[in-house]
């Protein structure tokens, strides 16, 4: 990967993909990517803050990467979202998934899916600064720590 090339751009080039209109992506497809990128960001921060046993890293990560925690972050972030971001969040929240979290309410699961859809959207549109800001701000507003 060349300096100055985003991860998203490098992936698209290496695998000869991209060029699709993100507005055609289903909200659950955005959440599919967003779940992973949110998890990657949290795992990176947790590891950077203390290289320790994997079980400890997993425990720290799991406090934040769970439906109830993500739902609280989503609720706290709503006033800070742009109209476009709010629309993506709502599409994700209102999407009808055939799965649900085993340890979360349906409401929390849907709010978490909305947040993940927003993360996926921001990642795929290469708005990394905004993505990182919202994740950090969501953690701050809810008093969650990594």
DRENFI-50243 format. One record per atom (N, C-alpha, C, CB): residue number from 1; residue in three letters; atom name; x, z, y. Coordinates in steps of 0.05 Angstrom, whole numbers, plus 32768, in hexadecimal, padded with zeros to 4 digits. Glycine has a CB too. Layout:
! DRENFI-50243
i, aa, at, u, w, v
NUM, Ala, CA, X, Z, Y
...
***
This chain:
! DRENFI-50243
i, aa, at, u, w, v
1, Unk, N, 8011, 8000, 7FE9
1, Unk, CA, 8000, 8000, 8000
1, Unk, C, 8012, 8000, 8019
1, Unk, CB, 7FED, 8019, 8000
2, Unk, N, 800D, 7FEE, 802B
2, Unk, CA, 801C, 7FEC, 8043
2, Unk, C, 8014, 8002, 8057
2, Unk, CB, 8018, 7FD0, 8050
3, Unk, N, 8027, 8009, 8068
3, Unk, CA, 8022, 801C, 807D
3, Unk, C, 800C, 8011, 808F
3, Unk, CB, 803B, 8023, 808D
4, Unk, N, 7FF9, 8022, 8097
4, Unk, CA, 7FE4, 8019, 80A9
4, Unk, C, 7FCC, 800D, 809B
4, Unk, CB, 7FEF, 8006, 80BC
5, Unk, N, 7FCD, 800B, 8080
5, Unk, CA, 7FB7, 8000, 8071
5, Unk, C, 7FA7, 8018, 8066
5, Unk, CB, 7FC0, 7FED, 805A
6, Unk, N, 7F8D, 8018, 806A
6, Unk, CA, 7F7D, 802E, 805F
6, Unk, C, 7F7B, 802C, 8041
6, Unk, CB, 7F61, 802D, 806C
7, Unk, N, 7F74, 8042, 8035
7, Unk, CA, 7F70, 8043, 8018
7, Unk, C, 7F5A, 8030, 8010
7, Unk, CB, 7F6A, 805F, 800E
8, Unk, N, 7F44, 8030, 801E
8, Unk, CA, 7F2E, 801E, 8018
8, Unk, C, 7F37, 8001, 8019
8, Unk, CB, 7F17, 8023, 802C
9, Unk, N, 7F45, 7FFA, 802E
9, Unk, CA, 7F4E, 7FDE, 8031
9, Unk, C, 7F62, 7FD7, 801B
9, Unk, CB, 7F5C, 7FDA, 804D
10, Unk, N, 7F74, 7FE9, 8014
10, Unk, CA, 7F87, 7FE4, 7FFE
10, Unk, C, 7F79, 7FE0, 7FE3
10, Unk, CB, 7F9B, 7FFB, 7FFC
11, Unk, N, 7F64, 7FF0, 7FDE
11, Unk, CA, 7F55, 7FED, 7FC5
11, Unk, C, 7F47, 7FD2, 7FC4
11, Unk, CB, 7F40, 8004, 7FC2
12, Unk, N, 7F3A, 7FCB, 7FDA
12, Unk, CA, 7F2C, 7FB1, 7FDB
12, Unk, C, 7F3F, 7F9A, 7FD7
12, Unk, CB, 7F1E, 7FAE, 7FF6
13, Unk, N, 7F57, 7F9B, 7FE2
13, Unk, CA, 7F6A, 7F86, 7FDF
13, Unk, C, 7F75, 7F85, 7FC3
13, Unk, CB, 7F81, 7F89, 7FF3
14, Unk, N, 7F7D, 7F9C, 7FB8
14, Unk, CA, 7F89, 7F9D, 7F9E
14, Unk, C, 7F76, 7F94, 7F88
14, Unk, CB, 7F93, 7FB9, 7F98
15, Unk, N, 7F5C, 7F99, 7F8B
15, Unk, CA, 7F49, 7F92, 7F76
15, Unk, C, 7F37, 7F7B, 7F7E
15, Unk, CB, 7F38, 7FAA, 7F70
16, Unk, N, 7F3E, 7F6D, 7F94
16, Unk, CA, 7F2F, 7F56, 7F9D
16, Unk, C, 7F11, 7F5B, 7F9E
16, Unk, CB, 7F35, 7F3E, 7F8A
17, Unk, N, 7F0A, 7F6F, 7FAE
17, Unk, CA, 7EEE, 7F75, 7FB1
17, Unk, C, 7EE9, 7F7B, 7FCF
17, Unk, CB, 7EE5, 7F8D, 7F9F
18, Unk, N, 7ED1, 7F81, 7FD5
18, Unk, CA, 7ECA, 7F87, 7FF1
18, Unk, C, 7EBB, 7F6F, 7FFC
18, Unk, CB, 7EE3, 7F8D, 8002
19, Unk, N, 7EB5, 7F71, 8015
19, Unk, CA, 7EA7, 7F5C, 8023
19, Unk, C, 7E89, 7F5F, 8020
19, Unk, CB, 7EB0, 7F42, 8018
20, Unk, N, 7E7F, 7F73, 8012
20, Unk, CA, 7E62, 7F77, 800F
20, Unk, C, 7E58, 7F86, 8028
20, Unk, CB, 7E5B, 7F86, 7FF5
21, Unk, N, 7E40, 7F81, 802F
21, Unk, CA, 7E33, 7F8E, 8045
21, Unk, C, 7E2B, 7FAA, 803B
21, Unk, CB, 7E1B, 7F7E, 8050
22, Unk, N, 7E36, 7FBF, 8048
22, Unk, CA, 7E2F, 7FDA, 8040
22, Unk, C, 7E12, 7FE1, 8043
22, Unk, CB, 7E40, 7FED, 804F
23, Unk, N, 7E04, 7FD3, 8054
23, Unk, CA, 7DE8, 7FD8, 8058
23, Unk, C, 7DD8, 7FD1, 803F
23, Unk, CB, 7DDD, 7FC8, 8070
24, Unk, N, 7DE4, 7FC1, 802D
24, Unk, CA, 7DD6, 7FBA, 8014
24, Unk, C, 7DDB, 7FCE, 7FFE
24, Unk, CB, 7DDE, 7F9E, 800B
25, Unk, N, 7DEE, 7FE0, 8002
25, Unk, CA, 7DF4, 7FF4, 7FEE
25, Unk, C, 7DDD, 8008, 7FEB
25, Unk, CB, 7E0F, 8003, 7FF4
26, Unk, N, 7DD6, 8010, 7FD3
26, Unk, CA, 7DC2, 8024, 7FD0
26, Unk, C, 7DCD, 803F, 7FD9
26, Unk, CB, 7DB8, 8026, 7FB2
27, Unk, N, 7DBD, 8051, 7FE2
27, Unk, CA, 7DC7, 806B, 7FEB
27, Unk, C, 7DD4, 807A, 7FD4
27, Unk, CB, 7DB0, 807C, 7FF6
28, Unk, N, 7DCB, 8075, 7FBB
28, Unk, CA, 7DD8, 8083, 7FA5
28, Unk, C, 7DF4, 8077, 7F9E
28, Unk, CB, 7DC6, 8081, 7F8C
29, Unk, N, 7DF8, 805E, 7FA5
29, Unk, CA, 7E12, 8052, 7FA2
29, Unk, C, 7E25, 805E, 7FB7
29, Unk, CB, 7E11, 8033, 7FA5
30, Unk, N, 7E1B, 8061, 7FCF
30, Unk, CA, 7E2B, 806F, 7FE3
30, Unk, C, 7E32, 808B, 7FDB
30, Unk, CB, 7E1D, 806E, 7FFF
31, Unk, N, 7E1E, 8099, 7FD0
31, Unk, CA, 7E23, 80B5, 7FC7
31, Unk, C, 7E37, 80B6, 7FB0
31, Unk, CB, 7E08, 80C2, 7FBF
32, Unk, N, 7E36, 80A2, 7F9F
32, Unk, CA, 7E49, 80A0, 7F88
32, Unk, C, 7E66, 80A0, 7F93
32, Unk, CB, 7E43, 8086, 7F77
33, Unk, N, 7E6B, 8090, 7FA7
33, Unk, CA, 7E85, 808F, 7FB3
33, Unk, C, 7E8A, 80A8, 7FC3
33, Unk, CB, 7E88, 8076, 7FC5
34, Unk, N, 7E76, 80B1, 7FD2
34, Unk, CA, 7E79, 80C8, 7FE3
34, Unk, C, 7E7F, 80E2, 7FD4
34, Unk, CB, 7E60, 80CC, 7FF3
35, Unk, N, 7E73, 80E5, 7FBD
35, Unk, CA, 7E79, 80FC, 7FAC
35, Unk, C, 7E96, 80FE, 7FA6
35, Unk, CB, 7E68, 80FB, 7F92
36, Unk, N, 7EA2, 80E7, 7F9F
36, Unk, CA, 7EBE, 80E6, 7F97
36, Unk, C, 7ED0, 80EA, 7FAF
36, Unk, CB, 7EC4, 80CB, 7F8B
37, Unk, N, 7ECA, 80DE, 7FC6
37, Unk, CA, 7EDC, 80E0, 7FDD
37, Unk, C, 7EDA, 80FD, 7FE8
37, Unk, CB, 7ED4, 80CC, 7FF3
38, Unk, N, 7EC3, 8109, 7FE9
38, Unk, CA, 7EC0, 8124, 7FF2
38, Unk, C, 7ED0, 8137, 7FE0
38, Unk, CB, 7EA2, 812D, 7FF1
39, Unk, N, 7ECE, 8133, 7FC6
39, Unk, CA, 7EDD, 8143, 7FB2
39, Unk, C, 7EFB, 813F, 7FB6
39, Unk, CB, 7ED5, 813B, 7F95
40, Unk, N, 7F04, 8126, 7FBB
40, Unk, CA, 7F20, 8120, 7FBF
40, Unk, C, 7F2B, 812E, 7FD8
40, Unk, CB, 7F25, 8102, 7FC1
41, Unk, N, 7F1C, 812D, 7FED
41, Unk, CA, 7F24, 813B, 8006
41, Unk, C, 7F27, 8159, 8001
41, Unk, CB, 7F11, 8135, 801D
42, Unk, N, 7F13, 8165, 7FF5
42, Unk, CA, 7F14, 8182, 7FF0
42, Unk, C, 7F2B, 8189, 7FDD
42, Unk, CB, 7EF9, 818C, 7FE5
43, Unk, N, 7F2E, 8179, 7FC8
43, Unk, CA, 7F45, 817E, 7FB5
43, Unk, C, 7F60, 817C, 7FC3
43, Unk, CB, 7F43, 816B, 7F9D
44, Unk, N, 7F62, 8168, 7FD5
44, Unk, CA, 7F7B, 8165, 7FE3
44, Unk, C, 7F81, 817D, 7FF4
44, Unk, CB, 7F7B, 814B, 7FF4
45, Unk, N, 7F6E, 8186, 8003
45, Unk, CA, 7F71, 819D, 8015
45, Unk, C, 7F78, 81B6, 8005
45, Unk, CB, 7F58, 81A2, 8026
46, Unk, N, 7F69, 81BB, 7FF0
46, Unk, CA, 7F6D, 81D3, 7FDF
46, Unk, C, 7F8A, 81D2, 7FD3
46, Unk, CB, 7F59, 81D4, 7FC8
47, Unk, N, 7F93, 81BC, 7FC9
47, Unk, CA, 7FAD, 81BA, 7FBE
47, Unk, C, 7FC3, 81BD, 7FD3
47, Unk, CB, 7FB0, 819F, 7FAF
48, Unk, N, 7FBF, 81B0, 7FEA
48, Unk, CA, 7FD3, 81B2, 7FFF
48, Unk, C, 7FD6, 81CE, 800A
48, Unk, CB, 7FCB, 819F, 8016
49, Unk, N, 7FC0, 81DE, 8008
49, Unk, CA, 7FC1, 81F9, 8012
49, Unk, C, 7FCC, 820D, 7FFE
49, Unk, CB, 7FA5, 8202, 801B
50, Unk, N, 7FD2, 8204, 7FE6
50, Unk, CA, 7FDD, 8217, 7FD3
50, Unk, C, 7FE0, 820A, 7FB7
50, Unk, CB, 7FCD, 8230, 7FD1
51, Unk, N, 7FF7, 8201, 7FB1
51, Unk, CA, 7FFC, 81F5, 7F97
51, Unk, C, 7FFC, 820C, 7F82
51, Unk, CB, 8017, 81E5, 7F96
52, Unk, N, 7FE6, 820E, 7F74
52, Unk, CA, 7FE3, 8224, 7F61
52, Unk, C, 7FD7, 821A, 7F47
52, Unk, CB, 7FD1, 823A, 7F6D
53, Unk, N, 7FCF, 822C, 7F36
53, Unk, CA, 7FC3, 8225, 7F1C
53, Unk, C, 7FAA, 8214, 7F1F
53, Unk, CB, 7FBD, 823E, 7F0B
54, Unk, N, 7FA7, 8200, 7F0E
54, Unk, CA, 7F8F, 81EF, 7F10
54, Unk, C, 7F75, 81FE, 7F0F
54, Unk, CB, 7F8F, 81DB, 7EF9
55, Unk, N, 7F73, 8214, 7F01
55, Unk, CA, 7F5A, 8223, 7F00
55, Unk, C, 7F54, 822F, 7F1B
55, Unk, CB, 7F5C, 8239, 7EEA
56, Unk, N, 7F68, 8238, 7F29
56, Unk, CA, 7F65, 8243, 7F44
56, Unk, C, 7F5D, 822E, 7F57
56, Unk, CB, 7F7E, 8251, 7F4E
57, Unk, N, 7F6A, 8216, 7F55
57, Unk, CA, 7F63, 8200, 7F67
57, Unk, C, 7F46, 81F8, 7F62
57, Unk, CB, 7F75, 81E8, 7F62
58, Unk, N, 7F3E, 81F7, 7F49
58, Unk, CA, 7F22, 81EF, 7F42
58, Unk, C, 7F0E, 8203, 7F4D
58, Unk, CB, 7F1F, 81ED, 7F23
59, Unk, N, 7F14, 821C, 7F4B
59, Unk, CA, 7F02, 8231, 7F55
59, Unk, C, 7EFE, 822E, 7F74
59, Unk, CB, 7F0D, 824D, 7F4E
60, Unk, N, 7F14, 822A, 7F82
60, Unk, CA, 7F13, 8226, 7F9F
60, Unk, C, 7F02, 820D, 7FA6
60, Unk, CB, 7F2F, 8224, 7FAB
61, Unk, N, 7F08, 81F8, 7F98
61, Unk, CA, 7EFA, 81DE, 7F9D
61, Unk, C, 7EDC, 81E1, 7F97
61, Unk, CB, 7F06, 81C8, 7F8C
62, Unk, N, 7ED5, 81EE, 7F81
62, Unk, CA, 7EBA, 81F0, 7F78
62, Unk, C, 7EA8, 8201, 7F8B
62, Unk, CB, 7EB9, 81FD, 7F5D
63, Unk, N, 7EB4, 8212, 7F9B
63, Unk, CA, 7EA5, 8221, 7FAF
63, Unk, C, 7E99, 820F, 7FC4
63, Unk, CB, 7EB6, 8236, 7FBC
64, Unk, N, 7EA5, 81F8, 7FC9
64, Unk, CA, 7E9D, 81E6, 7FDE
64, Unk, C, 7E90, 81CD, 7FD3
64, Unk, CB, 7EB4, 81DE, 7FEF
65, Unk, N, 7E99, 81C4, 7FBC
65, Unk, CA, 7E8F, 81AB, 7FB0
65, Unk, C, 7E79, 81B2, 7F9C
65, Unk, CB, 7EA6, 819A, 7FA2
66, Unk, N, 7E63, 81BC, 7FA6
66, Unk, CA, 7E4B, 81C1, 7F96
66, Unk, C, 7E33, 81BC, 7FA8
66, Unk, CB, 7E4B, 81DF, 7F8B
67, Unk, N, 7E1D, 81B6, 7F9B
67, Unk, CA, 7E05, 81AD, 7FAA
67, Unk, C, 7DFC, 81C1, 7FC0
67, Unk, CB, 7DEE, 81A9, 7F97
68, Unk, N, 7DFC, 81DB, 7FBA
68, Unk, CA, 7DF2, 81EE, 7FCE
68, Unk, C, 7E04, 81EF, 7FE6
68, Unk, CB, 7DF0, 820A, 7FC1
69, Unk, N, 7E1E, 81EE, 7FE2
69, Unk, CA, 7E31, 81EF, 7FF8
69, Unk, C, 7E30, 81D5, 8008
69, Unk, CB, 7E4E, 81F2, 7FED
70, Unk, N, 7E2D, 81BE, 7FFB
70, Unk, CA, 7E2B, 81A5, 8009
70, Unk, C, 7E10, 81A3, 8018
70, Unk, CB, 7E2D, 818D, 7FF5
71, Unk, N, 7DFB, 81AE, 800D
71, Unk, CA, 7DE1, 81AE, 801B
71, Unk, C, 7DE3, 81BE, 8034
71, Unk, CB, 7DCB, 81BA, 8008
72, Unk, N, 7DF0, 81D5, 8033
72, Unk, CA, 7DF3, 81E6, 804B
72, Unk, C, 7E04, 81D7, 8060
72, Unk, CB, 7E01, 8201, 8044
73, Unk, N, 7E18, 81C9, 8058
73, Unk, CA, 7E29, 81B9, 806B
73, Unk, C, 7E18, 81A3, 8077
73, Unk, CB, 7E41, 81AD, 805C
74, Unk, N, 7E08, 8196, 8067
74, Unk, CA, 7DF8, 8180, 8071
74, Unk, C, 7DE4, 818A, 8086
74, Unk, CB, 7DE8, 8172, 805A
75, Unk, N, 7DD7, 81A0, 8080
75, Unk, CA, 7DC4, 81AB, 8094
75, Unk, C, 7DD2, 81B3, 80AE
75, Unk, CB, 7DB6, 81C4, 8087
76, Unk, N, 7DE9, 81BF, 80AC
76, Unk, CA, 7DF8, 81C7, 80C4
76, Unk, C, 7E01, 81AF, 80D4
76, Unk, CB, 7E10, 81D8, 80BC
77, Unk, N, 7E07, 8199, 80C7
77, Unk, CA, 7E12, 8181, 80D5
77, Unk, C, 7DFC, 8170, 80E2
77, Unk, CB, 7E21, 8171, 80C1
78, Unk, N, 7DE3, 8172, 80DA
78, Unk, CA, 7DCE, 8160, 80E4
78, Unk, C, 7DCF, 815C, 8102
78, Unk, CB, 7DB4, 816B, 80DC
79, Unk, N, 7DD2, 8171, 8112
79, Unk, CA, 7DD1, 816C, 812F
79, Unk, C, 7DE9, 815C, 8139
79, Unk, CB, 7DD1, 8187, 813E
80, Unk, N, 7DFE, 815A, 812A
80, Unk, CA, 7E17, 814C, 8132
80, Unk, C, 7E18, 812F, 8129
80, Unk, CB, 7E2F, 815B, 8128
81, Unk, N, 7E05, 8127, 8119
81, Unk, CA, 7E06, 810C, 810E
81, Unk, C, 7DFC, 80F8, 8122
81, Unk, CB, 7DF6, 810A, 80F4
82, Unk, N, 7E08, 80E0, 8121
82, Unk, CA, 7DFE, 80CA, 8131
82, Unk, C, 7DE4, 80C0, 8124
82, Unk, CB, 7E13, 80B3, 8133
83, Unk, N, 7DD5, 80AF, 8132
83, Unk, CA, 7DBD, 80A3, 8126
83, Unk, C, 7DC3, 8094, 810D
83, Unk, CB, 7DAF, 8091, 813B
84, Unk, N, 7DD9, 8085, 810D
84, Unk, CA, 7DE0, 8075, 80F5
84, Unk, C, 7DE7, 8088, 80DE
84, Unk, CB, 7DF8, 8063, 80FB
85, Unk, N, 7DF6, 809D, 80E3
85, Unk, CA, 7DFE, 80B0, 80CF
85, Unk, C, 7DE6, 80BF, 80C4
85, Unk, CB, 7E13, 80C4, 80D9
86, Unk, N, 7DD4, 80C6, 80D6
86, Unk, CA, 7DBB, 80D4, 80CD
86, Unk, C, 7DAA, 80C2, 80BB
86, Unk, CB, 7DAB, 80DD, 80E6
87, Unk, N, 7DA9, 80A9, 80C2
87, Unk, CA, 7D9A, 8096, 80B1
87, Unk, C, 7DA6, 8094, 8095
87, Unk, CB, 7D98, 807A, 80BF
88, Unk, N, 7DC0, 8093, 8093
88, Unk, CA, 7DCE, 8091, 8079
88, Unk, C, 7DC8, 80AB, 806A
88, Unk, CB, 7DEC, 808C, 807D
89, Unk, N, 7DCC, 80C2, 8077
89, Unk, CA, 7DC6, 80DC, 806A
89, Unk, C, 7DAA, 80DD, 805F
89, Unk, CB, 7DCB, 80F3, 807E
90, Unk, N, 7D96, 80D5, 806F
90, Unk, CA, 7D7B, 80D7, 8067
90, Unk, C, 7D75, 80C4, 804F
90, Unk, CB, 7D68, 80D0, 807E
91, Unk, N, 7D81, 80AC, 8050
91, Unk, CA, 7D7E, 809A, 8039
91, Unk, C, 7D88, 80A6, 801F
91, Unk, CB, 7D8C, 807F, 803F
92, Unk, N, 7D9F, 80B4, 8021
92, Unk, CA, 7DAB, 80C1, 800A
92, Unk, C, 7D9A, 80D9, 8001
92, Unk, CB, 7DC7, 80CA, 8010
93, Unk, N, 7D91, 80E8, 8014
93, Unk, CA, 7D81, 8100, 800E
93, Unk, C, 7D67, 80F8, 8001
93, Unk, CB, 7D7B, 8110, 8027
94, Unk, N, 7D5B, 80E3, 800A
94, Unk, CA, 7D41, 80DA, 8000
94, Unk, C, 7D41, 80C8, 7FE8
94, Unk, CB, 7D32, 80CD, 8016
95, Unk, N, 7D59, 80C1, 7FDF
95, Unk, CA, 7D5C, 80AF, 7FC8
95, Unk, C, 7D52, 80BD, 7FAF
95, Unk, CB, 7D79, 80A5, 7FC4
96, Unk, N, 7D46, 80AE, 7F9D
96, Unk, CA, 7D3B, 80BA, 7F85
96, Unk, C, 7D50, 80B7, 7F6E
96, Unk, CB, 7D21, 80AD, 7F7C
97, Unk, N, 7D5D, 80CD, 7F69
97, Unk, CA, 7D71, 80CD, 7F54
97, Unk, C, 7D64, 80D6, 7F3A
97, Unk, CB, 7D89, 80E0, 7F5C
98, Unk, N, 7D6F, 80CD, 7F24
98, Unk, CA, 7D64, 80D5, 7F0A
98, Unk, C, 7D74, 80EC, 7EFE
98, Unk, CB, 7D65, 80BD, 7EF7
99, Unk, N, 7D86, 80F7, 7F0E
99, Unk, CA, 7D95, 810E, 7F06
99, Unk, C, 7D91, 8124, 7F1A
99, Unk, CB, 7DB3, 8107, 7F02
100, Unk, N, 7D99, 813C, 7F13
100, Unk, CA, 7D99, 8153, 7F25
100, Unk, C, 7DAF, 8166, 7F1D
100, Unk, CB, 7D7D, 8161, 7F26
101, Unk, N, 7DB6, 8177, 7F30
101, Unk, CA, 7DCB, 818B, 7F2B
101, Unk, C, 7DC0, 81A1, 7F19
101, Unk, CB, 7DD6, 8197, 7F46
102, Unk, N, 7DD0, 81AA, 7F07
102, Unk, CA, 7DC6, 81BF, 7EF4
102, Unk, C, 7DC4, 81DA, 7F01
102, Unk, CB, 7DD7, 81C0, 7EDC
103, Unk, N, 7DD3, 81DF, 7F17
103, Unk, CA, 7DD3, 81F9, 7F24
103, Unk, C, 7DCB, 81F8, 7F41
103, Unk, CB, 7DEF, 8205, 7F22
104, Unk, N, 7DB8, 81E5, 7F48
104, Unk, CA, 7DB0, 81E3, 7F64
104, Unk, C, 7D92, 81DB, 7F64
104, Unk, CB, 7DC0, 81CD, 7F73
105, Unk, N, 7D86, 81E2, 7F7B
105, Unk, CA, 7D6A, 81DA, 7F7E
105, Unk, C, 7D69, 81BC, 7F84
105, Unk, CB, 7D5D, 81EA, 7F96
106, Unk, N, 7D51, 81B1, 7F80
106, Unk, CA, 7D4E, 8194, 7F86
106, Unk, C, 7D53, 818F, 7FA3
106, Unk, CB, 7D31, 818B, 7F7F
107, Unk, N, 7D4B, 81A0, 7FB5
107, Unk, CA, 7D4F, 819D, 7FD2
107, Unk, C, 7D6D, 819C, 7FD9
107, Unk, CB, 7D42, 81B3, 7FE1
108, Unk, N, 7D7C, 81B0, 7FCD
108, Unk, CA, 7D98, 81B0, 7FD2
108, Unk, C, 7DA6, 8198, 7FC7
108, Unk, CB, 7DA5, 81CA, 7FC7
109, Unk, N, 7D9D, 8190, 7FAF
109, Unk, CA, 7DA9, 8178, 7FA2
109, Unk, C, 7DA5, 815F, 7FB4
109, Unk, CB, 7D9D, 8174, 7F86
110, Unk, N, 7D8E, 815C, 7FBF
110, Unk, CA, 7D88, 8145, 7FCF
110, Unk, C, 7D97, 8145, 7FE9
110, Unk, CB, 7D6A, 8143, 7FD5
111, Unk, N, 7D9A, 815D, 7FF6
111, Unk, CA, 7DA9, 815F, 800E
111, Unk, C, 7DC7, 8159, 8009
111, Unk, CB, 7DA6, 817B, 801B
112, Unk, N, 7DD1, 8163, 7FF2
112, Unk, CA, 7DED, 815D, 7FEA
112, Unk, C, 7DF1, 813F, 7FE5
112, Unk, CB, 7DF4, 816D, 7FD1
113, Unk, N, 7DDD, 8132, 7FD9
113, Unk, CA, 7DDF, 8116, 7FD4
113, Unk, C, 7DDF, 8107, 7FEF
113, Unk, CB, 7DC7, 810C, 7FC3
114, Unk, N, 7DD0, 8110, 8002
114, Unk, CA, 7DD0, 8104, 801D
114, Unk, C, 7DEC, 8106, 802A
114, Unk, CB, 7DBB, 8111, 802E
115, Unk, N, 7DF8, 811E, 8028
115, Unk, CA, 7E13, 8122, 8033
115, Unk, C, 7E27, 8110, 8025
115, Unk, CB, 7E1B, 8140, 8030
116, Unk, N, 7E25, 810E, 800A
116, Unk, CA, 7E37, 80FD, 7FFB
116, Unk, C, 7E33, 80DF, 8003
116, Unk, CB, 7E33, 8100, 7FDD
117, Unk, N, 7E1A, 80D7, 8007
117, Unk, CA, 7E15, 80BB, 8010
117, Unk, C, 7E23, 80B6, 802B
117, Unk, CB, 7DF6, 80B6, 8012
118, Unk, N, 7E20, 80C9, 803D
118, Unk, CA, 7E2D, 80C7, 8057
118, Unk, C, 7E4C, 80C5, 8054
118, Unk, CB, 7E26, 80DF, 8069
119, Unk, N, 7E57, 80D6, 8043
119, Unk, CA, 7E74, 80D5, 803E
119, Unk, C, 7E7C, 80BA, 8033
119, Unk, CB, 7E7D, 80EC, 802B
120, Unk, N, 7E6D, 80B0, 8020
120, Unk, CA, 7E73, 8096, 8015
120, Unk, C, 7E72, 8080, 8029
120, Unk, CB, 7E60, 808F, 7FFE
121, Unk, N, 7E5D, 8081, 803A
121, Unk, CA, 7E5A, 806D, 8050
121, Unk, C, 7E72, 806E, 8063
121, Unk, CB, 7E40, 8072, 805F
122, Unk, N, 7E79, 8086, 806C
122, Unk, CA, 7E90, 8088, 807F
122, Unk, C, 7EAA, 807F, 8072
122, Unk, CB, 7E92, 80A5, 8088
123, Unk, N, 7EAE, 8086, 8059
123, Unk, CA, 7EC6, 807D, 804B
123, Unk, C, 7EC7, 805E, 8049
123, Unk, CB, 7EC7, 808A, 802F
124, Unk, N, 7EB1, 8052, 8040
124, Unk, CA, 7EB0, 8035, 803C
124, Unk, C, 7EB2, 8026, 8056
124, Unk, CB, 7E97, 802E, 802C
125, Unk, N, 7EA9, 8032, 806C
125, Unk, CA, 7EAB, 8025, 8086
125, Unk, C, 7EC5, 802D, 8094
125, Unk, CB, 7E93, 802C, 8097
126, Unk, N, 7ED6, 803A, 8086
126, Unk, CA, 7EF1, 8042, 808F
126, Unk, C, 7EF0, 8053, 80A9
126, Unk, CB, 7F02, 802A, 8094
127, Unk, N, 7EDC, 8064, 80AA
127, Unk, CA, 7EDA, 8077, 80C0
127, Unk, C, 7EE5, 8092, 80B7
127, Unk, CB, 7EBC, 807A, 80CA
128, Unk, N, 7EFE, 8092, 80AF
128, Unk, CA, 7F0B, 80A9, 80A3
128, Unk, C, 7F0C, 80C1, 80B6
128, Unk, CB, 7F28, 80A2, 809B
129, Unk, N, 7F12, 80BD, 80D0
129, Unk, CA, 7F13, 80D3, 80E3
129, Unk, C, 7EF8, 80E1, 80E4
129, Unk, CB, 7F1B, 80C9, 80FE
130, Unk, N, 7EE2, 80D1, 80E5
130, Unk, CA, 7EC8, 80DD, 80E7
130, Unk, C, 7EC1, 80EC, 80CD
130, Unk, CB, 7EB2, 80C7, 80ED
131, Unk, N, 7EC8, 80E0, 80B6
131, Unk, CA, 7EC3, 80EC, 809C
131, Unk, C, 7ED1, 8108, 809B
131, Unk, CB, 7ECD, 80DA, 8085
132, Unk, N, 7EEA, 8108, 80A2
132, Unk, CA, 7EF9, 8122, 80A1
132, Unk, C, 7EEE, 8136, 80B5
132, Unk, CB, 7F17, 811D, 80A6
133, Unk, N, 7EE7, 812D, 80CC
133, Unk, CA, 7EDB, 813F, 80E0
133, Unk, C, 7EC2, 814C, 80D6
133, Unk, CB, 7ED6, 8130, 80FA
134, Unk, N, 7EB0, 813B, 80CA
134, Unk, CA, 7E96, 8146, 80C1
134, Unk, C, 7E9A, 815A, 80AA
134, Unk, CB, 7E84, 8130, 80B9
135, Unk, N, 7EAC, 8154, 8098
135, Unk, CA, 7EB1, 8167, 8081
135, Unk, C, 7EBC, 8181, 808C
135, Unk, CB, 7EC4, 815A, 806D
136, Unk, N, 7ED0, 817F, 809E
136, Unk, CA, 7EDC, 8197, 80A9
136, Unk, C, 7EC7, 81A7, 80B9
136, Unk, CB, 7EF4, 8190, 80BB
137, Unk, N, 7EB7, 8199, 80C9
137, Unk, CA, 7EA3, 81A6, 80DA
137, Unk, C, 7E8D, 81B3, 80C9
137, Unk, CB, 7E97, 8192, 80ED
138, Unk, N, 7E85, 81A5, 80B4
138, Unk, CA, 7E71, 81B1, 80A2
138, Unk, C, 7E7B, 81CB, 8095
138, Unk, CB, 7E6A, 819D, 808C
139, Unk, N, 7E94, 81CB, 808E
139, Unk, CA, 7EA0, 81E4, 8082
139, Unk, C, 7EA0, 81FA, 8097
139, Unk, CB, 7EBC, 81DE, 8078
140, Unk, N, 7EA9, 81F2, 80B0
140, Unk, CA, 7EAA, 8206, 80C6
140, Unk, C, 7E8E, 8212, 80CC
140, Unk, CB, 7EB6, 81FA, 80DF
141, Unk, N, 7E7B, 8200, 80CF
141, Unk, CA, 7E60, 8209, 80D6
141, Unk, C, 7E53, 821B, 80C1
141, Unk, CB, 7E4E, 81F1, 80DB
142, Unk, N, 7E5A, 8218, 80A8
142, Unk, CA, 7E4F, 8228, 8093
142, Unk, C, 7E60, 823F, 808B
142, Unk, CB, 7E49, 8217, 807B
143, Unk, N, 7E78, 8242, 8097
143, Unk, CA, 7E8A, 8258, 8090
143, Unk, C, 7E97, 8255, 8075
143, Unk, CB, 7E7B, 8271, 8091
144, Unk, N, 7E97, 823D, 806A
144, Unk, CA, 7EA4, 8238, 8051
144, Unk, C, 7EC2, 8233, 8055
144, Unk, CB, 7E97, 8220, 8041
145, Unk, N, 7ED2, 823D, 8043
145, Unk, CA, 7EEF, 8239, 8046
145, Unk, C, 7EFA, 822C, 802D
145, Unk, CB, 7EFD, 8253, 804C
146, Unk, N, 7F11, 821F, 8031
146, Unk, CA, 7F1F, 8212, 801A
146, Unk, C, 7F38, 8222, 8014
146, Unk, CB, 7F25, 81F5, 8020
***
